Amino acid sequence: MLNKSKRKKIVPLFFLMLFMTTYTHFTPVIHADSDEKSQITQLEAKQNISTMKTWTIKFRTPVDENSLFINVKGSQGNFINVKISTDSSGKYVYVDPPEEGYKIGQTYYLNISKDIVFKEPGRSLKNDIQMKFTTNDIGTINIDETTSIITANNTFAFNLMKNLISEDNTENMIISPLSISSILAMTQNGAAEETKQEMLNCMGLKNISDSDINKQYYSLLDYYNNLKSTDLKMANSIWTNKQIALNSDFKDTAEKYYASDASSEDFEDADTLVKINKWVNNHTEGQIKKILDSIDKDTGAILINSLYFKGKWEDQFSTGNTKKEDFTLSNGNKLNIDTMQNTSYVNYLEGPNFQAISLPYYDNMEMDIFLPNKDVSINDFTKSITKEKFDTWINNFKSTYVLQQIPKFKMYYDVDLNDTLKALGMDKAFNSKEANFTKLITNTITSQESLYINKIKHKAYISVDEQGTEAAAATAVIMNPTSAPPGNPIYFKANRPFFFIIRDTKTGAISFMGKLDNPNASDTEPTN
C-alpha cells in the first residue's frame, strides 16, 4: 500500500527521443497486394484520423508511377483533390491530403483500382481495394518558427543547455529539448495555480492558453508522424499506481492531443518495471534499454515521452573517404579517430569566433555544426549562444563549396533535470508541501495527499556515421559569406570540440542539441 504518511510522488516522466539516419522506416497503413476473390476487398475502417493524414501504401513490387489508379472520395462519392506520388523504389505510394486538409469529423474512402500497373511482368491485383476512414474533430494548424510552442521550445533549449553546462563537467552532452518540453506541456494540464504558472514560465509559454498549447503540440506531432523519407515519431504513456485514479479531463487531454497511452499498474509488482522499460526500449528502437532501475512503492504516477528519429543525409559521406585523423581535446591531448569527408555545396557561415555548416537530411531536417576557433572554449562558446544569436546565424548561412571533415561518433548522456529546471523558475512542482497537481488525479488514499514531482530524469543517445544520424532520448518526471568556386573549397575540419543541433527547417523546432568534446568517450548506455 502507499505510505499514508507521505505525500505522493509523480514518478519519472521519461522523455525519449531517437534520431536515426541509417535506415528509413515506414509504417504502412495499407498493404495493397490482395488475394481475395470478392469484387472489392474492404480493409479495416480507420477512426480518429488526422485531417492532414498522408497514407502510405506498400506494394511488394514496384508500380508504374504513370498508372497510379488511386483516389479518395467523400461520403457523397465526390472526388477529393489528393496528391499521389511514389518513393524512388516504386514500392511505396503516398496519398497526401488536399492542401487545406480533410474536413473534421467526416468520412472518406481510399480506393485502389485493380488496374494499377506493376513494373514486374505478370504482376497485378486480383480485386479493387477500399478503405473507409473518418477524421477526428481536432483539425490541425500550420506550425512554423513563429508559432508559440516553437519559439518557446527553442528558447527553452538554449536555457537548458547553458544551465546544464554550468552544473555538469561531462565531456559530451546531448539533450532533447522537444521531448522535455512536450512532456512538461502535457503535464502542466494537470497543474493549478502557482505550480502551473511556474511550469509555463519555465517553458516560455506564459499567457498561452491550454487550448492553444495542446492544439499546437498536436499539430506538430501530427506533422512529424506524416513525414515520408524520415522517421520522426513521438509517443507518450502514463503509468499510475493502481490506487491512483487520473482526472478524467487530464486523461482525455493526454489521449486526444498527445496520443498518450494510460495504464494502471501495481507498482510493487516487479513486472511493472519490466513493462515500463520494455515500452521505452520499443519506442526508441532499442537505443534506450531502460529508464528505471526500480520503482518506489510510494510513487503515484510515471509519465513518459519518447521521440524517435531516423533519417538519411541528402548527400551521404562515402565510406571510402573515411580515414584516421587527429582530434584535439579541450585539454590539448590528441586522439586518432575515424573521420568522414565530403566536398559539396552546403550552407556555411563564418562568424567572429567560429565556423558553421548545415548538413541536410531528407524531409527538411538538418544538423547544424558550430566549430569554435582553436582559442575558444567549447563550454564558454556553448553557454554564450541564445535563441536570438542562433536565429541570426541561421539567417546568414550561404550556400558554399566546402570540404567537410566530421568525426564519426556515438554518445550517451544521462542527467537529472531537477536543479536545472528549478534554476529556470520551476520550483513549486518539486516541493512536496507546495506543489499543486490537483487536476491530474481524482483521488488518493486520503484527501490530504497529493502529487509532486520527485525527479525528472533525461537520457539521450546519438550516433553519427556516413549514412546519417541516430539519436534517442528519455526523460522521466518522478512526481515523487560568399561561395568559393568548385575546385577551391573552404575547409571545415571538425578536429576539435564542437556544438551541434538537429532541427526541422520547416517548423523551426530544435529536436536535439549537444556538444562533442571527446569522440572516444564511452558509447555504451549508462545505468541509472
N, C-alpha and C positions, 0 to 999 in steps of 0.2 A: 504493500500500500504506500501511497505518497505520504511523506512525513508531514503531519499536520502542523508541526511547529515551525515549518519553513514556508516562506513564500515560494511560489513555483518559478521554475526557470523555463524559458523557451530555449530549447537546446539548439545545437549547431545549425544555423542557416548556412547551407553549403552552396556556394556559387561555383558551378562547374562550367568551364569553357574548354573546348578543344578545337584548335585550328590546325588543319592538315592540308597539305598541298600535293602530296604524292599520289593521290588517288581520288577519283571523282565518284561520289556515291549518289545514287538516285533512289528515290522512294516512289516507285511507280504505283499509281493507284489502279491502273488498268493493265491487265495482261491480255493482249489482243489476239492471240492465236487460239481460236476456239475450235473444238472438235465436236460441238453439239450439232445435232441434226435438225433442230427446230428452225423455223424460218428466221426468227430473231432471237439471239441469245441475250437474255436480260441479266445484267450484272447486278450485284447487291446495291441497293439505293444508298446514297450518302446524305447525311443530315448535317446541319450547322456548318455549312461550307462557307469559307471566306468569299466576300464579293469580289476579291481580286485573285481568286484561285487560278493558278496555272496547272493544268492537268498534264501529267507526264505519262505517255503511253509507251510501253516497252514491247518491242517485237523481237522474236528470236533471230530473224534475219533482216538485213537492210531493206527499206522500202524505197520506191521511186518517188523522189520529192515532187515530181511533176504530176503525180496521180494520188494525192492525199485526199481521198474521198471521205472526209471527216467534217462534221458540223455540229453546232449546238443550236437547239431550238427551244423556244419558250413554251409555256404550258398551252398556248393557243396555236402552236405549230409554226410560229413566226421564226425566221432565221435570225440568230444573234451574230453581230459583227465581231467574231473572234479572229485571232491571228494564228495560223497553223505554220509550224516550222519543224525542222529536224536538227539533230546534232550532226557532227561530222561523220559519224559512223553510219548514220541512217537507221539505227536500231531504236532510237528514241525520238518520239514525236511530241512536240509541245503544243498545247492548246492554250494560248494566252487569252485572258478575259477581254471584253470590249474596253476601249480606252477609259471610259467612265466607270467601268466595273459592272458587275451584275447588280440587279436591284435587290435590296434586302428583303428577306422573307419570301422569296419567290422560288418556284420550281422550274427546273430546266432539264433538258435531255441531251446527253452527249451521244452522238451517233457515229459509228464506224461502219462504212459500207464494205461488203464482201468483195466489191470491185477494186479495192485498193490493190496496187501493183507492187510486187516484190521484185528485187533485182535478181534473186535466185530463181532460175527457170523451174517451173512446175510448182512453185510455192503459191498458196492462196488461202484465203479464209473460207471456211465452209458456210458461214452464215453472216448476216448482218449482226452487229453488236450494239446494244443500247444500255446506257446507264443513266438513271434518274438521280438528280441531286437537288437539294434545297439549301438556299443560302441562309445564313444566320441573320439576326436582327441588329447586328452591331454596325456593320459598314466600316470602311477604312478611310483614313485621311492621308494626304500626302505628307511624308516625313522628309525634311531636308535640314540643312545646317542651321536654319533659323528656328526650327521647332523647339519648344521649351525643353523637352527631355534631352535633346541632343546638345544644346548649349550648356545645360546643367551637367550632363554626363561628362562632357569634355573638360569643363572647369573642375569638376569633382576629381577627374582623373589626375590632373596635374597637382591638385592639392594633396591627394593621397600619396602620390609618388614623392613629393617634396617632404612630407612628414615621415614617410617610411624610411627614406634615406637618412634623415636626421636621427632616427631611432635605431636603425639596423646597419651594422657594418658588413653585412653579407656581400660577397663579391658580385654575384649575379642575382638579378632580381627580375621577376615578371609578375604582373598583376592583370586582372581582367576587370577594368572599371565598369564595363557594361553589365557584367554578371553581378557585381556587387550592387550597383545602383538599381538594377531591376528587382533584385530580391528585397532590397530596402523599400522600394516603391510599393511592392506587393504588401509587405509587412506593415507599412505605415497606415494602410487601410484599417488595421486593427488597433491603431493607437488613438489616443484622445488627448486634448488639451495641450499642456506644455511638452509632453513627450512627443506628440505628433509634430508640433511646430519645430522642435529642435531637429527632428529627423528630416523634415522638409527643408529647413535652413541649411543643414549639413549637405544635402544633395543639391542645393541650389534651386529648389522648387517652391520657394516661399511665394504665397499668394496665387499658386496654381491650384485649381480645384481638383479633387479626387477624380471627378469625371473626366477632365482633360488629361490628367496623368495616365489614368488607366487606358483610355482610348488611344493615346499616343503610343504607349508601350505595346498595346495590342497590334496597332498598325505597323510598328517597327518589326515586331516578331513575325507578323504575317508576311511582311516583305521578305525577310530572311528565309522563311520557310518555303518561298516560291522561287528562289534562285535556281538557275538551270545547271551551270557548269561548276558551281562551288557549293559545297555542303556547309551550311551555316544554320544550325538548329539549336533552339533554346527550349529547355524543358524545366518544369518546376514540380516539386512534390512537397506535401505537408504530412508529417507523421505525428500523431498525437498519442499520448498515453491513453490507454483505454478508459481511464476515469476522467478524461478531459473531453469536453464537447466544444467543437468550434462554433462560433457565432454563425448563424445561417447566412447572414448578409456577407460576412467576410468570406465564408466558404464559396458562396455563389460568385463573388467578385474574383476570387483567385481562380476559380474554374473557368469563368467566362472570358476574362481579359488576359489571364496569364497561363491558361491551359494547364492549370495545376491539378495533379492527382492528389487525393486525400485518403489517408489510411489510418485507421485506429488500431493500435498495437499494444501488446503487453511489454512495457519497457524493461521488465525484469526477466523476460524470456530471451535467452541467448540468440534465438532465431531472428529476433527483431534487428539486432545489429547486423546479422548476415544479410537480411533483406535490404537494409538501407545501403550498406556498402556495395551490394550487388547492383542496386539502382544506379549508384554513382559510377561504378565500373562500366555498366552497359551504356550509359548516356555520355560517356567520354571515350567510347570505343576502346576501353581497357587501358587508357593512359593514366587515369587516376584510379588506382586499385581500390582504395578505401578512403573515407573521410573521417571515420571514427574508429578509435580503438576500443571504446567502451561507452556505455550509456548509464549515466547516474540514475538511480531509481527515483529521484526527486524531479527529474526532468519532466516538463509538461508537454513540450512540443518541439519538433525539429522541422525547420523549413529549409528546403534545399533547392538550389538553382543550378542548372548545367547549361553551358553553351558550347556547342561542338562546331568546329570549323575545319573543313578540309578543302583545299583549293590547289591550283597549279599556277606556277609562274606563266605569264603570257609568253615570255621569252626565256625558256629554260636554259640553265647552265649545262654545258656539255661535260659529262664525267671525264672525258679525255683531257679537258683543260684543268682539272683539279690536280693540284700538286702541293707539296710541303712548302710552307712559307713561315717566316718568323712572325710571331705576335708578341708585342711588348706589353707586359702587365703594368699596372699602376706603380708597382714597387720597383720597376726597372728590369725585372727578370724577363728572360725571353723563352718562349715556347715555340717548337716547330710543329705546326698543325696543318691539317688538310684545308686548303683554301681554294674556293671556287673562283673561276674567272670567266668573264664575258665582256665583249665590246659591242655596244649598241647605243642607240638613242634612248635616253631615259630623261625624266625630269630631274634637273640638277640645280643646286644653289650653293654659292659660296658666300658665307657670312663673315662677320668680322673676326670670329674665332672658331669657325667650324666649316666643314663641307657637308653636304647632304644630298642624298639621292632618293627617288621613289621607285620602287620595283613593283610593277603591277601584277596582280593575279587576275583571273577571269572574274566577271560579274562585279566590276567596279571596286574590288578590294585591292589594297596595296600595302606594302611595307615601306615605311619611311625610316631611313637610317641617317642618324646625325653623328658625324665623326668630329669630336673636338680637336683643336690643334694640339700638337705634341706637348705644349707647356700648359695645357688646361686640364684640370682635374675633372674626371668623369662625374664625380659626385657633385662638385660645385656647378658644373655645366647643367646637369640634370635638374638640380634644385632651382636653378635660375629660370627655367622655362615656365611660362604661363600660357594660358589659352590664347591670350591676345598676341603674344610673340609667335606662338605656333601658327596661328591663322595668318599672320603677316608673312611668315616664311613660306607657307604653302602657296600663298597667292603669288609669290615671286619666283617660284620654280620655273625653269625654262627647259624646253627640250634640247638636250645637248648630247654630243657624241662622247661617250665616257667608257673608259676601260675600268671595269668594276672587279675588285678583288674582295670577296666576302668569305670569312671563315665558316666552315660547317660547324654547327654546334647544337648541343642539347642542354637543357637545364630544367630543374625542378625548383620550385620556391614554395615555402610553407610558412605562413605567418598568422598570428592572432591580431585582429584589427581593432580590438577594444580601445587601446590607448590612442591609436591614430584617429579613430572616429570621435573619441572624447575631445581630442585636441581640435577637431573641426566643429565642435559645439554640440555633438550628440551625446549628452551626459546622462540625462534622466532615464533614458531607456535601459541603462546598465545599473541603475540604483534600485535595489530591492524595496526601498521604502517609498520611492517617488515615482517609479515607472507606472504608466497608465496604459495598459493594453486591454481595457475592458471591452473593446469592440472586436476583439479577436476570439474570445471564448464566451460561452454562455454560462458555464458553471464550473466550480472546482469543488473540492471536498467540503470546504467551509466557505462561507460568504466573505470571510476576511482575507482569503488567499487570492493572489493574483499573479500574473506573469511579469517577468522582467528578463532582459537579455543577459545571460550569464557569459556568453562568449560568441564572438564572430570569428570564424576561422576560414582562412583563404588558402587554397592550394592550387598551384599552377604548374604547367609544363609547356615547353616549346621545343621543337626540333626543326632545324633549317638545313636543307640539303639542295642538291642540284635541281630537283623537280619542284620543290616548293617548301611550304612550312606546315608543321603540325603543332598544335598547341592545345592545352586543356587547362581549365581552372575550376576549383571548387571552393565555395565559401560556406561556412556554417555559422549561423547565428544561434548560439545556445542561450535561449532565454532561460534561462538559468544562465643675270649674266648672259652672254651670247654663245651660240653654238660654235664649237670648233669644227672645221671641215673634216670629213672622213679621211682617215689616214693619220690624223693628228689628234687623237682623243685626249680628253682631260683624264688624269689619273685619279681614281678614287680607291685608295687602298685601306681597307678597314683592318689594319695590322696593329691596332691598339684599342683600348676600351671605347665602346660606342653606345649610344642610346637609340632605341627603336620603338616604333609604333605600328600596329596593324589596325587599319581603319577602312571604313567604307566611304568611298568618294561620293556616292550618290546621296546618302543621308548625312554624311559627315561624322557618323558615330565612331568613336575610338573603342575598339574591342579589347585590344591588348596593348600593354606598354611595359617596357623593361629596359634594363641595361646589362651589357655583357662586359665583364671585367676579366674573366678567365674562362676561355673555351674548354679547358681541360678539367674544370670543376666537376664534381660528381654529377652524372646524368641518370642516377638511379633515384627512384621515388623515396623520399624520406618518410620515416614513420612519424606518427603524430606525437 
